[in-house]
């Protein structure tokens, strides 16, 4: 009896949050996960798997996140100056095949495969690059003689147990921008994504760049300012390059949580006491990049709990909200800390992740979340994945529109037809004859007497990639009359006017 009473008490505690989560779910919200390949954190599960097993693992990951309501994935394609795609300037990653420079067996293009599989599930694909990290360690057995650290050793510096590009060298900046632009040109990516690794997180030793500063200081007197200039150059050059090749491809950064501390470094900073900052230690002026319009979105890694004295989640959320400068703000959620960080009780509280999501949704300019990382979400610590599926992400969401990239909706599809099948409804339509081609189609289903409200995302029953003009709805199995509508989305998620509705009477 006591056990049953305890369960009932917990359900009563959770019920208001469940109702609130469902009521607040917006139609437009980025819901994404990071899929890390470095050290095989998320995929593949180990180096050297056959291509078939690699593909099976990736499909399973996407299927699980699709069930959780995700509409985008951020996949690491260049973790250590290596590649998860063929025929580029850099060698195959040893995280993929077990040996740097060795192709998958049997041969395939992992990046194209990943992009295609994501798009089949209605998910955006954000290609995640690490710009400066050249090796994960300096163990010679892991580094091919053909790796760029061997062929261009003058471009690199050892710091800690890793090799890094020298950010001050102009030829290094050109190389990094060229490698990434090549991927944008060759592949159907939706976004280019950087995380928080710019200049490396400091160790006890100073970063060894005195000679480069003396040679390439560009008349900048202060070394810290010069380091920020070096990173600024890469960000601006890459931003310009991406938009010159494909103006619709987004460019986003996921920085460390603290830009600067208000009371220590800068009155424009956050009310925090962070021992590290983007601006002063990683030389990444993310606030400046947003203000100048060089990037389209930021995903600050708010891997702290609400009320944390040094860096309070709520205070940081408020600061980033007020410093987004009209660009999209998504929040990096520290799922990996849930029920695993013994130092802080908050991460053992099953309600903490939900509190953070509700706070996100109630804060201006916050338009979604990205979870670190895929494996942590799928492990379902404290029921996080269940909570997303059953509460917060129970209804679908479309990715928010970036109107500065494009604010013109595509033309609507036409000639929508519905036909009852044995176990569902077959829908077919025609793509618009003129105008911009659809990137996706969104299928809505309403009951006979229900108001046709396209802002009601709970009525979205399907989303298919633009090369498909059909959908099979397995959900309409109750006897009655239904109205179907289809809309088109373009590459930046502008939605067309609705197609003409089609009515169907389901008969058992």
C-alpha positions as CSV (number, residue, x, y, z in Angstrom):
1,X,0.0,0.0,0.0
2,X,2.8,2.4,0.9
3,X,4.5,1.7,-2.4
4,X,1.3,2.5,-4.3
5,X,0.7,5.7,-2.3
6,X,4.3,6.8,-3.1
7,X,3.8,6.2,-6.8
8,X,0.5,8.2,-6.7
9,X,2.2,11.0,-4.9
10,X,5.0,11.2,-7.5
11,X,2.4,11.2,-10.3
12,X,0.5,14.0,-8.7
13,X,3.7,16.0,-8.4
14,X,4.5,15.5,-12.0
15,X,1.0,16.1,-13.4
16,X,1.1,19.9,-13.4
17,X,4.4,19.8,-15.3
18,X,3.1,17.3,-17.8
19,X,0.1,19.5,-18.5
20,X,2.2,22.6,-18.7
21,X,4.7,21.0,-21.0
22,X,1.9,20.0,-23.4
23,X,0.2,23.4,-23.3
24,X,3.3,25.3,-24.1
25,X,4.7,23.1,-26.9
26,X,5.3,25.6,-29.8
27,X,4.9,24.8,-33.5
28,X,8.4,26.2,-34.2
29,X,11.2,24.9,-32.1
30,X,14.6,23.4,-32.8
31,X,15.0,20.0,-31.2
32,X,18.4,18.5,-31.8
33,X,21.1,16.2,-30.5
34,X,24.9,16.2,-30.9
35,X,26.2,13.0,-32.4
36,X,29.9,13.0,-31.5
37,X,32.4,10.9,-33.4
38,X,35.6,11.8,-31.6
39,X,36.7,8.9,-29.4
40,X,33.6,7.1,-30.7
41,X,31.4,8.9,-28.1
42,X,28.2,8.4,-30.0
43,X,28.9,6.9,-33.4
44,X,30.3,4.5,-34.6
45,X,30.3,2.5,-31.4
46,X,33.9,1.5,-32.1
47,X,36.4,1.9,-34.9
48,X,36.7,-0.6,-37.7
49,X,33.1,-1.8,-37.9
50,X,31.9,-2.9,-41.3
51,X,30.1,-0.3,-43.4
52,X,26.9,-2.3,-43.0
53,X,27.1,-2.2,-39.2
54,X,28.0,1.5,-39.2
55,X,24.9,2.2,-41.2
56,X,22.7,0.1,-39.1
57,X,23.9,1.9,-36.0
58,X,23.3,5.3,-37.5
59,X,19.8,4.4,-38.7
60,X,19.0,3.2,-35.2
61,X,20.2,6.4,-33.6
62,X,18.1,8.5,-36.0
63,X,15.0,6.3,-35.4
64,X,15.3,6.7,-31.7
65,X,15.6,10.4,-31.9
66,X,12.8,10.7,-34.3
67,X,10.6,8.9,-31.7
68,X,11.8,11.6,-29.2
69,X,10.5,14.4,-31.5
70,X,13.9,15.6,-32.7
71,X,13.9,17.6,-36.0
72,X,17.7,18.0,-36.4
73,X,21.0,16.3,-35.8
74,X,24.4,17.9,-35.3
75,X,26.9,15.3,-36.5
76,X,30.7,15.6,-36.1
77,X,32.3,15.1,-39.5
78,X,35.8,16.5,-38.9
79,X,36.9,15.8,-35.3
80,X,40.7,15.9,-35.6
81,X,41.6,17.3,-39.0
82,X,40.3,14.1,-40.5
83,X,37.2,13.2,-42.5
84,X,34.1,11.2,-42.4
85,X,33.7,11.7,-46.2
86,X,35.9,10.7,-49.2
87,X,38.0,12.6,-51.7
88,X,38.5,15.7,-49.5
89,X,41.8,17.4,-48.6
90,X,42.0,15.3,-45.4
91,X,42.4,11.6,-44.5
92,X,39.7,9.2,-43.5
93,X,39.3,9.3,-39.7
94,X,40.7,6.5,-37.6
95,X,37.6,6.9,-35.4
96,X,35.7,5.5,-38.4
97,X,37.9,2.7,-39.7
98,X,40.5,2.1,-37.0
99,X,43.3,3.4,-39.2
100,X,43.8,7.0,-40.3
101,X,43.6,7.2,-44.1
102,X,41.9,3.8,-44.5
103,X,38.5,3.8,-46.3
104,X,35.4,2.1,-45.0
105,X,34.8,-1.5,-46.1
106,X,32.9,-2.0,-48.3
107,X,33.4,1.6,-49.6
108,X,30.7,4.2,-49.1
109,X,30.3,7.9,-48.4
110,X,29.3,8.2,-44.7
111,X,28.5,11.8,-44.9
112,X,26.2,11.5,-47.9
113,X,24.6,8.5,-46.2
114,X,24.0,10.4,-43.0
115,X,22.6,13.4,-44.7
116,X,20.2,11.3,-46.8
117,X,19.0,9.3,-43.8
118,X,18.4,12.4,-41.7
119,X,16.4,14.1,-44.5
120,X,14.3,10.9,-45.0
121,X,13.2,11.4,-41.4
122,X,12.4,15.1,-41.8
123,X,15.5,16.1,-39.9
124,X,18.0,18.9,-40.7
125,X,21.6,17.9,-40.9
126,X,24.2,20.3,-39.3
127,X,27.7,19.3,-40.2
128,X,30.0,19.8,-37.1
129,X,33.6,20.7,-37.6
130,X,36.5,21.3,-35.2
131,X,38.5,24.0,-36.8
132,X,41.9,24.0,-34.9
133,X,42.3,20.6,-33.2
134,X,44.6,18.5,-35.3
135,X,45.0,15.4,-33.1
136,X,43.3,13.9,-30.1
137,X,46.7,12.8,-28.8
138,X,50.3,12.7,-30.0
139,X,50.6,8.9,-30.1
140,X,52.5,8.4,-33.4
141,X,50.7,5.1,-34.1
142,X,47.4,7.0,-34.5
143,X,48.8,9.5,-37.0
144,X,49.4,8.6,-40.6
145,X,52.7,9.8,-42.3
146,X,50.3,11.4,-44.8
147,X,48.4,13.4,-42.2
148,X,48.8,17.1,-42.5
149,X,50.6,17.4,-39.2
150,X,53.3,15.3,-40.8
151,X,53.3,17.0,-44.2
152,X,53.0,20.6,-42.9
153,X,54.5,20.4,-39.4
154,X,55.3,24.2,-39.5
155,X,51.5,24.8,-39.3
156,X,51.1,23.1,-35.9
157,X,52.0,23.5,-32.3
158,X,51.9,21.0,-29.4
159,X,49.9,22.0,-26.4
160,X,49.2,19.6,-23.6
161,X,48.8,16.2,-25.2
162,X,47.4,17.4,-28.6
163,X,48.5,19.1,-31.7
164,X,46.7,22.3,-32.9
165,X,46.8,24.5,-35.9
166,X,48.6,27.8,-35.3
167,X,45.7,30.2,-35.5
168,X,48.0,33.2,-36.3
169,X,49.1,31.9,-39.7
170,X,47.2,33.4,-42.6
171,X,47.7,30.2,-44.7
172,X,46.2,28.1,-41.8
173,X,43.1,30.3,-41.9
174,X,42.8,29.9,-45.7
175,X,43.2,26.1,-45.4
176,X,40.5,25.7,-42.6
177,X,38.0,27.8,-44.5
178,X,38.7,25.9,-47.7
179,X,38.2,22.5,-46.2
180,X,34.8,23.4,-44.8
181,X,33.7,25.3,-47.9
182,X,34.4,22.3,-50.0
183,X,32.0,20.2,-47.8
184,X,29.3,22.9,-48.2
185,X,29.8,22.9,-52.0
186,X,29.7,19.1,-52.3
187,X,27.1,18.1,-49.8
188,X,23.5,18.9,-49.1
189,X,24.1,20.1,-45.5
190,X,21.6,22.4,-43.8
191,X,24.2,24.1,-41.5
192,X,27.9,24.4,-40.6
193,X,28.4,24.0,-36.9
194,X,31.4,24.7,-34.6
195,X,31.5,23.8,-30.9
196,X,33.5,25.6,-28.1
197,X,37.0,24.6,-29.1
198,X,38.9,27.5,-30.6
199,X,42.1,28.3,-28.8
200,X,42.5,25.3,-26.5
201,X,41.3,25.4,-22.9
202,X,44.3,26.6,-21.0
203,X,46.6,24.3,-19.1
204,X,49.3,25.3,-16.6
205,X,51.6,26.3,-19.5
206,X,51.1,29.3,-21.7
207,X,50.1,28.7,-25.3
208,X,53.4,28.8,-27.3
209,X,52.8,31.5,-30.0
210,X,55.4,34.2,-29.2
211,X,57.2,33.7,-32.6
212,X,53.9,33.8,-34.5
213,X,52.8,37.0,-32.7
214,X,56.1,38.6,-33.5
215,X,55.8,37.7,-37.2
216,X,52.1,38.1,-37.9
217,X,50.8,40.6,-35.3
218,X,49.3,42.9,-37.9
219,X,50.2,45.9,-35.8
220,X,48.1,44.6,-32.9
221,X,50.0,45.4,-29.7
222,X,48.2,43.2,-27.2
223,X,48.6,39.4,-27.7
224,X,45.1,38.6,-26.4
225,X,43.5,41.0,-28.9
226,X,45.6,39.4,-31.6
227,X,44.4,36.0,-30.7
228,X,40.8,37.1,-30.9
229,X,41.6,38.8,-34.2
230,X,42.9,35.4,-35.5
231,X,39.6,33.6,-34.6
232,X,37.5,36.5,-35.8
233,X,39.2,36.2,-39.2
234,X,38.3,32.6,-39.6
235,X,34.7,33.2,-38.5
236,X,34.2,36.1,-40.9
237,X,36.0,34.4,-43.8
238,X,34.0,31.2,-43.4
239,X,30.7,33.1,-43.0
240,X,31.3,35.0,-46.3
241,X,32.5,31.8,-48.0
242,X,29.4,29.7,-47.0
243,X,27.0,32.4,-48.1
244,X,28.8,32.9,-51.4
245,X,28.5,29.2,-52.2
246,X,25.0,28.4,-50.8
247,X,23.3,31.5,-49.2
248,X,20.7,29.3,-47.5
249,X,23.2,27.2,-45.5
250,X,23.3,28.3,-41.8
251,X,26.4,28.9,-39.7
252,X,26.2,28.3,-36.0
253,X,28.4,28.2,-33.0
254,X,28.0,26.4,-29.7
255,X,30.2,28.3,-27.2
256,X,31.1,27.7,-23.6
257,X,28.4,29.0,-21.3
258,X,30.1,32.2,-20.1
259,X,31.1,35.0,-22.6
260,X,32.6,37.2,-19.8
261,X,31.8,37.8,-16.2
262,X,30.2,41.1,-15.4
263,X,31.9,41.9,-12.1
264,X,35.4,40.7,-13.1
265,X,36.0,41.4,-16.8
266,X,33.2,43.4,-18.5
267,X,30.0,45.2,-17.4
268,X,28.4,43.7,-20.5
269,X,29.0,40.2,-19.2
270,X,26.8,37.8,-17.3
271,X,26.2,37.8,-13.5
272,X,28.6,34.8,-13.1
273,X,31.9,33.9,-11.5
274,X,33.2,31.6,-14.2
275,X,36.9,30.7,-14.0
276,X,37.0,30.4,-17.8
277,X,35.3,32.6,-20.4
278,X,35.0,32.5,-24.2
279,X,36.4,35.9,-24.7
280,X,39.4,35.9,-22.3
281,X,40.6,32.2,-22.4
282,X,39.3,30.7,-25.7
283,X,39.6,34.0,-27.6
284,X,36.2,33.6,-29.1
285,X,34.1,36.8,-29.1
286,X,30.8,35.0,-29.8
287,X,28.8,38.1,-28.7
288,X,30.7,40.1,-31.2
289,X,30.0,37.6,-34.0
290,X,26.3,37.7,-33.3
291,X,26.3,41.5,-33.2
292,X,28.1,41.7,-36.5
293,X,25.9,39.1,-38.1
294,X,28.6,36.7,-39.0
295,X,26.7,33.7,-37.5
296,X,23.1,32.7,-37.8
297,X,22.7,30.9,-34.5
298,X,24.3,30.3,-31.1
299,X,24.0,27.3,-28.8
300,X,25.6,28.2,-25.5
301,X,26.4,25.1,-23.5
302,X,24.5,25.8,-20.3
303,X,25.7,22.6,-18.6
304,X,24.9,24.0,-15.1
305,X,21.9,23.6,-12.9
306,X,19.4,26.2,-12.0
307,X,20.7,28.0,-8.9
308,X,24.3,27.0,-9.3
309,X,26.2,29.7,-7.5
310,X,29.1,30.1,-9.8
311,X,27.2,30.0,-13.1
312,X,23.4,29.8,-12.6
313,X,21.5,28.3,-15.6
314,X,18.7,30.9,-15.2
315,X,21.1,33.9,-15.2
316,X,23.0,32.6,-18.1
317,X,19.9,31.9,-20.1
318,X,18.7,35.5,-19.4
319,X,22.1,36.9,-20.5
320,X,22.2,35.0,-23.8
321,X,18.6,35.9,-24.5
322,X,19.5,39.6,-24.1
323,X,22.6,39.2,-26.3
324,X,21.3,37.2,-29.3
325,X,21.1,40.3,-31.6
326,X,18.2,39.0,-33.6
327,X,19.8,35.7,-34.4
328,X,18.5,32.3,-33.3
329,X,19.3,31.2,-29.8
330,X,19.2,27.5,-29.0
331,X,20.3,26.1,-25.6
332,X,22.9,23.3,-25.2
333,X,21.4,20.9,-22.6
334,X,23.8,18.9,-20.4
335,X,22.0,15.6,-20.5
336,X,25.3,13.8,-19.9
337,X,25.3,15.2,-16.3
338,X,21.8,13.9,-15.4
339,X,22.0,11.4,-12.6
340,X,25.8,11.1,-13.1
341,X,27.4,14.2,-11.4
342,X,27.7,13.2,-7.8
343,X,28.9,16.7,-6.8
344,X,25.5,18.4,-7.3
345,X,22.1,17.0,-6.1
346,X,20.3,19.0,-8.7
347,X,21.5,16.6,-11.4
348,X,19.9,13.7,-9.5
349,X,16.5,15.4,-9.4
350,X,14.3,14.0,-12.1
351,X,12.5,17.3,-12.4
352,X,15.6,19.4,-13.2
353,X,15.7,18.9,-17.0
354,X,12.0,19.7,-17.2
355,X,12.5,22.9,-15.2
356,X,15.2,24.0,-17.6
357,X,13.0,23.3,-20.7
358,X,10.1,25.2,-19.2
359,X,12.4,28.1,-18.4
360,X,13.7,28.0,-22.0
361,X,10.2,28.2,-23.4
362,X,9.3,31.1,-21.2
363,X,12.4,33.2,-22.0
364,X,12.3,35.6,-25.0
365,X,14.3,34.7,-28.1
366,X,15.0,31.1,-27.0
367,X,14.0,28.9,-29.9
368,X,15.0,25.4,-29.0
369,X,17.5,23.0,-27.5
370,X,20.4,20.8,-28.5
371,X,21.3,17.8,-26.2
372,X,24.8,16.6,-25.4
373,X,24.9,14.0,-26.4
374,X,23.0,11.4,-28.4
375,X,24.2,8.5,-26.2
376,X,23.2,10.3,-23.0
377,X,19.6,11.0,-24.3
378,X,19.2,7.4,-25.4
379,X,20.4,6.1,-22.1
380,X,17.3,7.7,-20.6
381,X,18.8,8.9,-17.3
382,X,16.1,9.7,-14.8
383,X,13.6,9.2,-17.6
384,X,14.8,12.2,-19.7
385,X,14.0,10.5,-23.0
386,X,10.6,9.3,-21.8
387,X,9.8,12.8,-20.6
388,X,10.6,14.3,-24.0
389,X,8.5,11.7,-25.8
390,X,5.5,11.8,-23.5
391,X,5.5,15.4,-22.5
392,X,7.6,18.2,-23.9
393,X,8.1,16.8,-27.4
394,X,4.9,14.8,-27.6
395,X,3.7,16.9,-30.6
396,X,5.9,17.6,-33.6
397,X,7.7,20.9,-34.2
398,X,9.0,22.6,-37.3
399,X,12.5,24.2,-37.3
400,X,12.3,28.0,-36.7
401,X,12.6,30.2,-39.8
402,X,15.7,32.4,-40.4
403,X,14.0,35.3,-42.2
404,X,17.3,37.1,-42.8
405,X,18.3,34.3,-45.1
406,X,15.0,34.0,-47.0
407,X,11.5,35.3,-46.1
408,X,9.7,34.2,-49.2
409,X,7.5,31.0,-48.8
410,X,7.5,28.4,-51.5
411,X,4.4,27.8,-53.6
412,X,1.8,25.4,-52.3
413,X,1.4,21.9,-53.5
414,X,-1.7,21.1,-55.6
415,X,-4.1,18.3,-56.5
416,X,-4.2,16.6,-53.1
417,X,-6.0,13.3,-53.2
418,X,-6.8,10.9,-50.4
419,X,-7.8,7.2,-50.6
420,X,-8.6,4.8,-47.9
421,X,-6.4,1.7,-47.8
422,X,-6.5,-1.5,-45.7
423,X,-4.7,0.0,-42.7
424,X,-4.4,3.7,-43.4
425,X,-4.9,6.6,-45.8
426,X,-2.9,7.0,-49.0
427,X,-2.2,10.7,-49.8
428,X,-0.8,12.0,-53.1
429,X,-0.2,15.5,-54.4
430,X,1.6,17.4,-57.1
431,X,4.6,19.7,-56.6
432,X,4.1,23.3,-57.7
433,X,4.9,23.7,-61.4
434,X,6.7,27.0,-60.9
435,X,8.7,28.7,-58.2
436,X,11.1,27.4,-55.6
437,X,11.1,23.6,-55.2
438,X,9.9,22.3,-51.8
439,X,12.5,21.1,-49.4
440,X,9.9,19.2,-47.3
441,X,6.1,18.7,-47.3
442,X,4.1,18.8,-44.1
443,X,0.9,16.8,-43.8
444,X,-1.9,17.9,-41.5
445,X,-5.0,15.9,-40.5
446,X,-8.1,17.4,-38.8
447,X,-11.4,15.9,-37.8
448,X,-14.5,16.8,-39.7
449,X,-15.8,19.6,-37.5
450,X,-12.5,20.8,-36.2
451,X,-11.2,24.3,-36.9
452,X,-8.4,24.2,-39.6
453,X,-5.6,25.8,-37.6
454,X,-2.1,25.3,-39.0
455,X,-0.6,26.7,-35.8
456,X,-1.8,23.6,-34.0
457,X,1.3,21.3,-34.4
458,X,-0.5,18.4,-32.8
459,X,-2.3,18.0,-36.2
460,X,0.9,17.4,-38.0
461,X,0.9,13.7,-38.9
462,X,3.8,13.6,-41.3
463,X,6.8,15.4,-42.9
464,X,8.5,14.1,-46.0
465,X,11.5,15.2,-48.0
466,X,10.8,17.2,-51.1
467,X,11.5,14.5,-53.6
468,X,8.4,12.7,-52.3
469,X,4.8,13.7,-53.2
470,X,3.0,11.0,-51.2
471,X,2.4,9.9,-47.7
472,X,0.7,7.0,-46.0
473,X,-1.2,8.0,-42.8
474,X,-1.5,5.0,-40.5
475,X,-3.1,7.1,-37.7
476,X,-6.6,7.6,-39.2
477,X,-8.2,4.3,-38.2
478,X,-11.2,5.6,-36.3
479,X,-14.5,5.7,-38.2
480,X,-15.4,9.2,-39.1
481,X,-14.6,12.1,-41.5
482,X,-11.2,13.8,-41.8
483,X,-9.8,16.8,-43.6
484,X,-6.2,16.7,-44.9
485,X,-4.0,19.6,-45.9
486,X,-0.4,19.6,-47.2
487,X,2.0,22.5,-47.1
488,X,5.5,23.0,-48.5
489,X,8.6,24.1,-46.7
490,X,11.7,25.7,-48.3
491,X,15.3,25.3,-47.3
492,X,15.1,27.8,-44.4
493,X,11.7,26.4,-43.2
494,X,9.4,29.1,-44.7
495,X,5.9,27.4,-45.0
496,X,3.7,27.8,-48.0
497,X,0.0,28.6,-48.0
498,X,-2.0,25.4,-47.5
499,X,-3.1,23.2,-50.3
500,X,-6.8,22.8,-51.0
501,X,-8.2,20.5,-48.3
502,X,-9.3,17.0,-49.2
503,X,-12.1,15.2,-47.3
504,X,-12.1,11.5,-46.5
505,X,-14.7,9.4,-44.8
506,X,-13.1,6.5,-43.0
507,X,-15.2,3.3,-43.2
508,X,-14.5,0.2,-41.2
